[in-house]
Structures are given as structure tokens and as C-alpha cells.
Amino acid sequence: MGIRLFEELTELRELNEKHELEKAKGALEALVEQKEILLKEVNHRVKNSLQIVSSILHLQVPHTQSTEAADALRSAAARVLAIAAVHERLYTGEDATVVRLDAFLSDLCGEIGRACGCPDGITTDVQRVDVPTDMAIPLALIVNELVTNVVKHVGPPCRIRLRSEAGNSLKLTISDTGQGPPQGSRLGLGTRIVDAFATQLGAHLETKRAPAGYSIELTMPHVPT
């Protein structure tokens, strides 16, 4: 009788522990889901705020007498929109901490092309790669600077290619039909921005000149998500 009672008590305790574990698991899953929803909402609001900032910068352009200042305002507005595009991907994607680069870069270059008046002048050949947010934002700004520079100073076509490399690295190539900047030319703000974000990514930058055109290659470490 005592053994049977002990077994019943043990079974009851195990059932109670299992029930408590299931309750705790359900509460944890609900908390994670709530945090993901809140994170997506934050990214949505950030994106809207950045678009407002970009619009304000554009509104200042007609009131600016200096052509140089007007170009600077347009460039600043484009940089803000590049960051906004990342946040848009974060709240529309399944995972608010990861950006799918093939879809993102295709959309970003489409926006740049439309803004520059050449919607079909930028082609993308991007392998499907997922990267964390803190990598996507500097990449977006680098692509924005380089592609905008091509469209502005050389004209289409501009080609963007991204591939996974051996040893957990990514290679981003942006090429055009021009010959690149003159040797020894002064570095502009755009070049300094590219250099700064390449350093942040731990990336190696290499330029190549050929009869067919000019290209910039960015090789960076990447740990698959």
C-alpha cells in the first residue's frame, strides 16, 4: 500500500512539474512574440521618421541658391532613405533582426534608379544571403554612395553583383563603363563615407580599371545567420 501511494505521489508530482514547464514555455513564447511585434513596430516608426527627415531635406533644395549646397541636400536625403529602407525590411520581414540582401539590394537600387531618372539603368545579380541588421545598414550606405556616384558621373549601366566566397566572406562588386576618378583626385565626402563603413565592416576595398570599365570590389567577413 505504501509503495503504491509513493508511486501515485511521484506520478502526480511529475504531472505537476510537466504542467508548470508547459505554462512557463507558453509564457516565454508569448513574451518573445510580443517583443518581436514591438521591435517591428519600432522599425516601422523609425522608417517613417527617416522618410520625414528625407522629405524635409528635399524641400530645402528649391530654396537653396548654391548648386553645391543643393547637391549636398539631395545626397543627404538619399543617405537617410537608404537607412529607412533597411528599417522597412526589418518590419516587413519574418525576422526583425535579419535582412535578406538579394531582395533588399534589388529594391534599394530600384529606388536609386527611379530617383536618378534611370529606372532600368541599374542591374543586380545578388546571391540570396541573410545578414544581421548591423551589417545591412553600412552596406546600404556603401551601395547608395557608389551607385549614386556612377549614375551621376558616368551614367548607366551600373551593375551590382554579390557572392559568397570561400572562408565565410562576401564579395560585393559595383561596376560601370567609365574609367573611374582621375588618379590623385581629391577624396569627396562620398568616398570618405564608403571608406568609413568599409572599415566598420572589416572589409577590404579594391578598385579595378579595364578597357570595358571601372569596378569597385568590397570583400567582407560574413558569418551565416
N, C-alpha and C positions, 0 to 999 in steps of 0.2 A: 504493500500500500504506500509506504514511504517513498519507494523508488518511483512508482507511477506518479505520485504527486510532484516529486522533484522534476521528472521529465516534462510534466504538464507546465510547471512553472518556467522551466527553461525554454520550452516552445513559445510560451506566452511572452517571455522577455525578448526572444529573438524576433517575434512578430512585431512587438512594440518598437524595437530598435529599427527594424526594416521600415516601419511606417514613419518613424521620425526622420530616417535618412531620405525617404522619398519626399517628405514635406520640405526638408532642407534643400534638396536638389531642385524641387519645383520653385521654391522661393529664390534660389540663386539664378536659375534660368530666367525667371521673370525680371530679376534685377538687371541681368546682362541685357535682356531685350529692351528694358526701359532706358538703359544707358546708351544703347545703340540708337534708339529713336531720338534721344536728346542730342546726341552727337550729330546726327544727320540734320536736326533742326538748327543747331548752331552753325553748321556749314552752310545751310540754306540762307541763314540770316547774314553770315559773313559775305557770301557771294552777292546778295542783294546790296549790301552796304558798299562793297567794292565797285559794283556797277554804277552806283550813285556817284561815287568819287570819280570814276572814269567819265561819266556824263558831265560832271561839273568842269573837269579839265577841258573837255571838248567845247563846252560852252564859252570858255575863256578865249578860245582860238580866234574868233572873229573880232574880238576887242583888243587884239594884240597887234601893235604896229610893226614889230620886228619879225621878219621871216624866220630867223633863227629861234626866237622865243616860241613862235607858233609850232615849229617842228619839234621843239623840246616838249611842249604840252601834248602834242599828238603822241610822241614816243612814251611819255609818262602814262598817258591814258591806256595805251596798248599794253604796257607792262602790268598795270593794275588789272586789266581784263584777263591777262594770261594767268594771274594768280586766281582771279574769280573763276576761271574755267576749271581749275583744279578742284576748288570747293564745290562747284556744281557736280563734278564727277563723284565727289565723296558722298553727297546726299542723294544722288540718284542710283549709285551702285549698291550691290549687295553688301559689301564690306566697307564701312566708313573709314577704315584705316589703310586701304589699299587702292591704288589706281591702276587700271588696265591701260597700258601705254599705247597699244595699237589703235584702240578706239579714241583715246584721248588726243593723241597727236594728230590723228586724221581730222578730228573736229577742230582742234586748235588751228591747224594750218588752213582749214577751210575758212575759218573766221578771219584769219590774217589775209587770205587771198581776197575775200569779199571786201574787207576794209580797205585794201590797197587797189581795188578795181580790177583784179585779175583772178576771178574765182576758179578758173581752170588752169592757172599757171603754176600751181604747186602740187607735186605728186608725192605720195607717201608709200613706202614699202617697209612696213614695220611688223616685225615678228610679234606674236602675242606674248607679252611679258607683263607680269604684275610687279609693281614696285610700291614701297611704302610712301606715305604722303610726304615725309621729309626729304625724299628723293625726287618726287614728282614736281614739287614746286620749283626748285632750282633748275630742273630740266626744262620745265615750261618756259622759264625766263630766258634760258640759253637759246632754245629753239625760236622764241619770239624775236630775240635780238638778231640772230643770224639770218632767219628767213626774211624778216622785215628789211634788213640791210641788203639782201640780194635783190628783192623786189624793187627797192628804192634806187639802188645804184647800178644794177645790172639789168634787171628785168627778168621775166620768166623765160624759160622754165627754171624752176628750182626743184631739186629732188632731195627727199629726206629718206634715209634708209637706217634701220636699226636692227641689229642682230645680236644674239647671244654668242659669246666667244668662249673658247676653252678656258678653264680655270675660273669659272664664275665671274665673268666680266661681260659688259655690254659695249658695243661699238655703235655710236651714232655718227652718221655721215651726212653732211649737208653740202650739196654740190650745185654749181651753176655753169654757165657757158662763158663767164668772164675770165679775167686774168688775175683777179684779186687786187688788193690795195697796192699802190706803188711801194717799192722797197724803201724802208726808212721813213714811211709816212707817220704822222703823229697819231697816237692812240686816242680814239674818242671814248666817250662815256660807254657806248655800247660794248666796245672791246673790253673795257675795264670790268663791266658787269659780267661778261662771259668768263673772263679770267677768274674773277672772284668766286663765282658759283662753281666753276670747274674745280677750283681749289677746295671748296666746301665738299664736293662730291668725291674728292680724292682722285680726280680724273686727269688723264694725260691728253693734251691738245696737240694736234699735228696738222699743219697745212700742206697741201699738195698743189702744185701748178703743172698743168699739162696742156698740150695744144687744144684738147677738147674742152678745157675749162679749169675751174678752180674748185677745190673742196676743202672742207674742214672736218677732221675726224676727232671724235671725243671718245676715248676709251676709259671706262669707269668700272670699279668693282661693283658686283651685284650678287647678293645672297638671295636665292629664290625664296619667295614668301610661301 
